Every structure is written in structure tokens, then in C-alpha cells.
Amino acid sequence: MKIGLDIMGGDFAPKAAVLGAIAAYELLESDQQLVLIGDKEQALPFFKEQKFNPDKVEFVHTTDVIGMGEHPTKAITQKPESSICVGFRLLKEGKIDSFASAGNTGAMLVGAMFSVKTIPGVSRPAVSSIVPKLKDGFGIMLDVGANSDCKPDTLLQFGILGSLFAENILEIQNPKIGLINIGEEEEKGNLLSQAAYSLMKETNKFNFVGNVEGRDLFNEKADVIVCDGFTGNVMLKLAETFYILTLKKGFKDEFFAKFNYEQYGGSPILGVNAPVIVGHGISPPEAIKNMVLLSRDMIKTELIKKITSAFK
């Protein structure tokens, strides 16, 4: 198993990526190899500071970087030797089994679709986010930003993607799938929600429990929350604010501490032909470490193979 990590992506690269990689390395098994993609000369001083032998990881050296503010499509085509482009090239060629970066989110989305491409049958890949539950455990919400406008069958597919992720990565048996709406009744919502509901209640691909509301995001009503990317992104940003507010108010709470994105590392792009994970641009070492571990779990459980089978 080879886990690819872009060490040049993010606001604190390469230091945060290198420190996160070192922390992750200590938790990997002997057959799980880290492949670091980026400027080796910039990275070496941080290995030295930690008294970590860089020969324990594999390097693919490149000095070019896609900036956080660059146009994704232009950057992908104009910077073929950037760390993100090199990472996707390695992923496409099968030289790494997954690729993760805290770099330009748009470039990661475009790169994934241009290189490893979308799984046959999947109309639109989705970016997902882990959601803490009040009683115990976690759920998943998708889409959270890749697809602002969706069709009913796209939301149906998000339900399949989310169900497989919840079952294989979160280890939830027969996960409950809910469609975000402004009310629980079948006839509620806009035309998209009503049409998606009709499709989802008829499917045998997952365990559909009906409409859920914003107040159900953190309870046990659904393990997978399905929505369009516009709605999901608004909900995600609001949820992330809870953790920041607790810090500003100076109090600690076990549940709200779960909103610290560092615990989850990054957001998987579900629906493409390989494990691809996008991290926050401000990802510290702890987030990078968990992004690597999530990559490992996606490879280990053969999640992509199971998604591919579900869409045949």
C-alpha cells in the first residue's frame, strides 16, 4: 500500500505536512508506505528537527506549486509539474494507491476528474464531511460544496456513496439515509427535494428513512445526510463555527470539541476511481496525520471497488 501526500499544499506547508506525515508514520504498518510529493529540500530541515530519518518515507521531488488562489482548471493545465498534478499522475499510473492534499480544493476536484476520472455510472462526484453525533459516534454529510446545483438522481447517487462510506469507514451496519429538507413530510420542500424523495423511497440501494431537518444533523435520526452542495456547505460552515465559538467563549465541551476538523483530517471526494482526500488549507499536523490515516482506511476497506460494484 502506498499513500500519497502532497507536502506543498496548505497555508503551513511544508512544515505542517511533514510533521503530520511523521506522526502518521508511527501509526502505519510495515506494508503501508508514505509517498511524499513536493520539494524535498524544503522538507528535510523539518525531518532533521524531529530527528526522523527521511529514508523511512518515499519522496517524489517537485518544486512547482498550485497556489490557494489560482484558477483550478488553468493551474492544472499550466502547471503539470506542480505537486498536485504530479500526485494525480502517480495515482493514475498506479504508483500510489491514494492521494491527499491540503492545497487548492478546486484543483483537487478538477485533478481527480481529469486524471483518475469518475466511476462509471456516477454522474457527479461529491465532497463529504464527517458529522459528530450527540450520543455517540459519527455520521456523514454530502455534498458539502462540489455541486451547488443538483438533479434528483444526483442526490440519489449521493445516498449510495454516503451509505457505502458509512458502512465501510465508519463501520455502521445498515446506515440510515436521510434527505435534508424543511420538513419531515414527503410533500415538503422544493421541486428538487420532492423529486429526490420519490426516487430515494423506491430504491433498494440503501436504507432510506425519509426527510430530515437541520435540527437532525447531530441526532440519531440519520447516519448519512444527503443534500446539494450549496446547502451542505452552508450547514458545514455553521457547524464548524460552534467549535470556534466555544474557544472564544473560553469553555470546553466534549461534544463541541468533536467539531474540530483536525480530528477527521479532510473530506473524501466520493465517486472517483481512487481514494482522494482534500484537507483544509489551514490544516495543522494533527489534521494531516488523520488525513493520511483516512486514506489508509479507504484503501484497506477497498471502498472504491465497492462503490464501483454498486454502480454497475
FENSUL-V472446 format. One record per backbone hydrogen bond with DSSP energy under -0.5 kcal/mol. NH is the residue of the N-H (numbers start at 1). CO is the residue of the C=O. Records with the same first field share a line. If there is no record, write none. Layout:
NH=CO + CO
//
This chain:
3=33
4=2 + 98
5=35
6=100
7=5 + 37
8=37
11=281
13=10
14=7
16=12
18=14
19=15
20=16
21=17
22=18
23=19
24=20
25=21
26=22
27=24
28=24 + 25
32=29
33=1 + 31
35=3
36=34 + 58
37=5
38=36 + 60
40=38
43=39
44=40
45=41
46=43
47=43
48=44
49=45
50=46
51=48
52=47
54=52
56=53
57=54
58=34
60=36
62=38
64=81
67=65
70=67
75=71
76=72
77=73
78=74
79=75
82=79
83=64
86=82
87=83
88=84
89=85
90=86
91=87
92=88
93=89
94=91
95=90
96=90
97=2
98=2
99=275
100=4
101=277
108=104
109=105
110=106
111=107
112=108
113=109
114=110
115=111
117=112
119=271
122=119
123=121
126=270
128=126 + 268
129=141
131=139
133=137
134=218
139=131
140=223
141=129
142=225
143=127
144=127
154=151
155=151
156=152
157=153
158=154
159=155
160=156
161=157
162=158
163=159
164=160
165=161
166=162
167=163
168=164
169=165
170=165
172=166
173=171
175=172
177=207
178=176 + 224
179=210
180=178 + 226
181=212
188=185
194=190
195=191
196=192
197=193
198=194
199=195
200=196
201=197
202=198 + 199
203=199
207=175
208=206
209=177
210=177
211=184
212=179
216=213
217=214
219=216
223=176
224=176
225=140
226=178 + 224
227=142
229=147
230=147 + 148
232=228
233=229
234=230
235=231
236=232
237=233
238=234
239=235
240=236
241=237
242=238 + 239
243=239
244=240
245=241
246=242
247=243
248=244
249=245
250=246 + 247
251=246
257=253
258=255
259=256
260=257
261=259
263=260
264=261
265=261
266=264
267=278
268=266
269=276
270=126 + 268
272=269
273=117
275=97
276=274
277=99
278=267
279=101
280=265
283=280
287=284
288=284
289=285
290=286
291=287
292=288
293=289
294=290
295=291
296=292
297=293
298=294
299=295
300=296
301=297
302=299
303=298
306=302
307=303
308=304
309=305
310=306
311=307 + 308
312=309
//
